[in-house]
Amino acid sequence: MFLSQKIKIFPYKEFLLITLLTTIIVVIFFYIGNLFTNGLEFIVDSSYYLKMSYNPFTFISAPYSYRLLTPLLVYLLPLEHYIGFIVVNLTAYICTTVLFYYYLKKLNFTTPYIILGSLFFLLSPTILYSIVNVTLIDALSYLFYLLSFYAILTKNDKLFLISLIFGVLNKETMLLTIPLFFMFKLDKGILKALKSTILISLPALLLFLYVRYALGFINYLSWETISNIILYHLSSLSLFNSPYPAFGTLWIIALLNLSKNNNPFIKKTIYLLPLIIMQLFIATDTYRLLFLAFPIIIPLSLYLNINENTKRILMLLILSIIILISYSVFFNVSTIPNILILIFLPLEILITGFLLILLYKKNLINKK
């Protein structure tokens, strides 16, 4: 059966093929996205990072100025700054997708599911939005975040240390991987796990503190700020500030597959989800923060097979696509409808096609 078979291919050819296909998809969506969103103003974060790329070590605003790595790389490139962001971020998304392919391979998925999972990542609304809004710093954050998961999965402590140091230079959310590292060391005992975790996380934590000391620490996490953010979440009806754009319908599929997951690694990583969700108390861009769950949610969604829920999910997907198209027709502000269709529809259509294939194969088997 196609979805359960393994495809034999030489390792270097596999790498080159995956890299080439990923590059083509990223470049196409970047090009189309810019056509669709010409003149559209994005979130304020983008402007901060663009300003930082002219002088990364000048304090502009907290917490943005502490996120040095992406603006610094753009600053060092002998290119116009916007072009520099394109080079750094699109390269990072290509690398992350290729790494995600091998991450799923290490989780023992068959090749068709690995390809499908990689497409789920690349066509996620959050990724497509970040590809279009190219002056954000999310690309390198996702790369080092996934690299830390891969390091823990392959029990490569040196790789985890590298990912943690570079990741924390790009965004503080990288620190979320430290509890995960500790959790996977518990089989050696609590004291040894604690010692290993402190030793490996200490360089990154010192770097995290030094950057804030050097640039000037500002307490941007006051109770007043947190309460205002909570009120914002409760009152806002903006589609971009809801959890749905992080994964679309994959949220529901992953939830339905929780009981089917027998992979010990994914089972342990699920305990990280509450920490990821707790970020909502300190930031407003919920879909980008929640997307940090992609090394957990996407593998969970791949356990989908023919069951009593498949037709229900399919109906939900079709309804979702109809709502998105209707929303774009009746939403009458600038080019926002175009970007909504651009970032939501590819993933929903991909999942719909996958479910239709599963249902078709089920009918063929029943006829036999």
C-alpha positions in Angstrom: 0.0 0.0 0.0 1.4 3.4 -1.0 1.1 5.1 2.3 2.9 2.3 4.2 5.7 1.6 1.8 9.3 2.8 2.1 10.9 4.4 -1.0 14.6 3.4 -1.6 16.8 6.3 -2.7 20.5 7.1 -2.2 21.1 9.4 0.8 22.8 12.2 -1.1 20.2 12.1 -4.0 17.4 12.2 -1.4 19.0 15.2 0.3 19.5 17.1 -3.0 16.0 16.3 -4.2 14.3 17.4 -0.9 16.4 20.5 -0.8 15.6 21.4 -4.5 11.8 20.8 -4.1 11.7 22.8 -0.9 13.6 25.7 -2.5 11.2 25.8 -5.4 8.1 25.8 -3.1 9.6 28.5 -0.8 10.6 30.8 -3.8 7.2 30.3 -5.5 5.2 31.2 -2.3 7.5 34.2 -1.6 7.0 35.5 -5.2 3.2 34.9 -5.2 2.9 36.3 -1.7 4.6 39.6 -2.7 2.2 39.9 -5.6 -0.8 39.3 -3.4 0.3 41.6 -0.6 1.8 44.6 -2.3 1.2 47.6 -0.1 -0.1 45.6 2.9 1.3 46.7 6.2 2.4 43.9 8.5 2.7 43.7 12.3 5.0 46.2 14.0 7.6 43.5 14.9 8.9 43.6 11.3 9.8 47.3 11.4 11.8 46.8 14.6 13.9 44.0 13.2 14.4 46.0 9.9 15.7 48.9 12.0 18.0 46.7 14.0 19.6 45.3 10.9 21.2 48.8 10.4 22.9 48.7 13.8 22.1 45.4 15.8 23.7 46.6 19.0 21.7 49.8 19.4 18.8 49.4 21.7 15.5 50.1 20.0 12.7 48.4 22.1 12.3 45.5 24.4 12.2 42.6 23.9 13.0 43.0 20.2 16.5 44.4 20.7 17.6 41.3 22.6 16.9 39.1 19.5 20.2 39.8 17.8 21.1 36.9 15.5 18.9 37.5 12.4 19.4 41.3 12.3 23.1 40.8 12.9 23.4 38.3 10.0 21.6 40.7 7.7 23.9 43.5 8.9 27.0 41.5 8.0 25.8 40.6 4.5 27.0 42.9 1.7 23.4 43.3 0.5 20.6 45.8 0.8 18.9 45.1 4.1 15.6 43.9 2.8 17.4 41.5 0.4 19.5 40.4 3.3 16.4 39.3 5.2 15.1 37.4 2.1 18.4 35.5 1.9 18.7 34.7 5.6 15.0 33.8 6.2 14.3 31.9 3.1 17.5 29.9 3.5 16.5 29.2 7.1 13.0 27.9 6.1 14.5 25.7 3.4 17.0 24.2 6.0 14.2 23.8 8.6 12.0 21.9 6.1 14.9 19.6 5.1 15.7 19.0 8.8 12.1 18.3 9.5 12.1 15.7 6.8 15.0 13.9 8.6 13.4 14.5 12.0 10.3 12.6 10.8 12.5 9.9 9.4 14.1 9.4 12.8 10.6 9.1 14.2 10.2 6.0 11.9 7.5 7.4 9.6 7.4 5.9 6.1 8.6 8.0 3.2 5.1 9.1 1.9 4.2 10.3 5.4 7.6 12.0 5.8 6.9 14.0 2.6 3.4 14.7 3.7 4.6 15.9 7.1 7.2 18.1 5.5 4.5 19.7 3.3 2.3 20.2 6.4 5.1 22.2 7.9 6.0 24.2 4.8 2.4 25.0 3.9 1.3 25.8 7.4 -0.4 29.3 7.6 2.3 30.5 10.1 5.2 29.6 7.8 3.5 31.0 4.7 2.8 34.3 6.5 6.4 34.5 7.7 7.7 33.8 4.2 5.7 36.7 2.9 6.5 39.0 5.9 10.1 38.3 5.4 11.6 40.8 7.9 10.6 38.8 10.9 13.1 36.6 12.8 11.0 33.5 13.2 12.8 31.5 10.5 16.0 31.0 12.4 14.1 30.5 15.7 12.2 27.5 14.1 15.4 26.1 12.7 17.3 26.1 16.0 14.2 25.0 17.9 13.8 22.0 15.7 17.5 21.3 15.8 17.2 21.0 19.6 14.4 18.4 19.2 16.5 16.5 16.7 19.5 16.6 19.1 17.4 15.3 22.0 16.0 12.6 19.7 19.4 11.5 18.5 20.9 11.9 22.0 23.5 14.4 20.7 24.2 16.7 23.6 26.8 18.8 21.7 24.3 19.5 18.9 21.7 20.5 21.6 24.3 22.9 23.1 25.0 24.5 19.7 21.3 24.9 19.0 20.6 26.4 22.4 23.3 29.0 22.2 22.5 30.2 18.7 18.8 29.8 19.3 18.8 32.0 22.4 20.6 34.7 20.5 17.7 34.8 18.1 14.8 34.6 20.5 14.3 33.8 24.1 11.6 31.1 23.4 14.5 28.7 22.8 14.8 28.3 26.5 11.6 26.2 26.4 13.7 23.3 25.2 15.7 23.1 28.5 12.8 21.4 30.4 12.5 18.9 27.5 16.2 18.1 27.7 15.8 17.5 31.4 12.8 15.2 30.9 14.8 13.0 28.5 17.7 12.7 31.0 15.5 11.5 33.9 16.2 7.8 33.0 19.6 8.4 34.6 18.1 9.7 37.8 16.9 13.1 39.0 20.3 14.3 40.3 22.2 13.3 37.2 19.5 14.7 35.0 19.6 18.0 36.9 23.4 18.2 36.7 23.5 17.5 32.9 20.8 20.1 32.3 22.5 22.8 34.3 25.9 22.2 32.7 24.5 22.2 29.1 22.2 25.1 29.6 24.5 27.4 31.6 26.4 28.9 28.6 23.1 29.8 26.9 21.6 31.2 30.1 24.8 33.3 30.7 24.6 34.6 27.1 20.9 35.3 27.5 21.6 37.4 30.6 24.7 39.1 29.2 22.8 40.4 26.1 20.2 42.0 28.4 22.9 43.5 30.6 24.9 44.9 27.7 22.0 46.4 25.9 20.2 47.5 29.1 17.5 45.4 30.8 14.0 46.7 30.7 11.3 44.9 32.6 8.7 44.4 29.9 6.8 41.6 31.8 5.1 43.6 34.5 1.7 42.5 35.9 0.2 45.4 34.1 1.6 44.2 30.8 0.4 40.6 31.4 -3.1 41.7 32.4 -3.3 44.0 29.3 -2.3 41.1 27.1 -4.9 38.8 28.6 -7.6 41.5 28.1 -6.4 41.8 24.5 -6.8 38.1 23.9 -10.3 38.1 25.4 -11.5 41.1 23.5 -9.8 40.7 20.1 -11.8 39.1 17.3 -8.9 39.3 14.8 -8.3 36.1 12.9 -4.5 36.5 13.1 -4.6 36.6 16.9 -6.5 33.3 17.4 -4.8 29.9 17.8 -6.4 28.5 14.6 -3.8 30.0 12.1 -1.0 28.1 13.8 -1.9 24.7 12.3 -5.4 25.1 10.8 -7.3 21.8 10.9 -4.2 19.9 12.0 -5.1 20.9 15.6 -8.2 18.7 15.5 -6.5 15.9 13.7 -3.6 15.8 16.2 -6.1 15.9 19.1 -8.0 12.9 17.7 -4.7 11.0 17.2 -3.4 11.4 20.8 -4.5 8.0 21.7 -3.0 6.4 18.6 0.5 7.7 19.2 2.8 4.9 20.3 6.1 6.8 19.7 7.8 7.2 23.1 9.6 10.4 22.0 6.4 12.2 20.9 4.6 11.0 24.1 7.2 12.8 26.2 7.2 15.9 24.1 3.5 16.4 24.6 4.3 17.5 28.2 6.0 20.6 26.7 2.6 21.8 25.3 1.5 23.6 28.5 4.7 25.7 28.5 4.1 26.6 24.9 0.5 27.6 25.6 1.6 29.7 28.6 3.4 32.1 26.2 0.0 33.5 25.5 0.2 35.4 28.8 3.2 37.5 27.5 2.6 38.1 23.8 -0.2 38.9 21.4 0.9 37.1 18.2 -0.5 33.8 19.4 -0.3 31.9 16.1 3.4 32.4 15.8 4.0 31.4 19.5 1.8 28.3 19.3 3.6 27.2 16.1 6.5 26.2 18.3 4.5 23.0 18.9 5.1 22.0 15.3 7.6 19.2 16.2 4.8 17.7 18.3 1.5 18.6 16.5 2.5 17.7 12.9 3.9 14.2 13.8 0.7 13.5 15.8 -1.4 14.5 12.8 0.4 11.9 10.7 -1.1 9.0 12.7 -4.4 9.8 10.9 -5.8 6.7 9.2 -9.2 5.6 8.1 -11.6 5.7 11.1 -15.0 7.0 12.1 -13.7 10.6 12.4 -12.3 10.8 8.8 -15.5 11.9 7.1 -16.2 14.4 9.9 -12.8 16.0 9.5 -13.3 16.1 5.8 -16.6 17.9 6.2 -15.0 20.3 8.6 -12.2 21.0 6.1 -14.5 21.7 3.2 -16.5 24.0 5.5 -13.3 25.7 6.5 -12.3 26.3 2.8 -15.8 27.7 2.0 -15.6 30.1 5.0 -12.2 31.3 4.0 -13.3 32.0 0.5 -16.5 33.7 1.7 -14.5 35.7 4.2 -12.2 37.0 1.5 -15.1 38.0 -0.7 -16.9 40.0 2.0 -13.9 41.3 3.9 -13.4 44.7 2.3 -10.1 46.1 3.6 -7.0 46.6 1.4 -5.3 43.3 0.3 -6.0 41.4 3.6 -8.4 39.0 1.8 -5.6 38.0 -0.6 -3.2 37.1 2.2 -5.9 35.2 4.1 -6.5 32.9 1.1 -2.8 32.6 0.4 -1.8 31.4 3.8 -4.8 29.3 4.8 -5.9 27.5 1.7 -2.8 25.5 0.7 -2.7 23.5 3.9 -6.4 22.9 4.1 -6.5 21.7 0.4 -3.5 19.4 1.1 -5.2 17.8 4.1 -8.5 17.5 2.1 -6.7 15.7 -0.7 -4.9 13.4 1.8 -8.3 12.4 3.4 -9.9 11.9 0.0 -7.0 9.5 -0.9 -7.5 7.6 2.4 -11.3 7.3 1.8 -10.7 6.2 -1.8 -8.3 3.5 -0.7 -10.7 2.3 1.9 -13.5 1.9 -0.7 -11.2 -0.1 -2.9 -10.3 -2.4 -0.1 -14.0 -2.8 0.9 -14.9 -3.7 -2.7 -12.2 -6.4 -2.8 
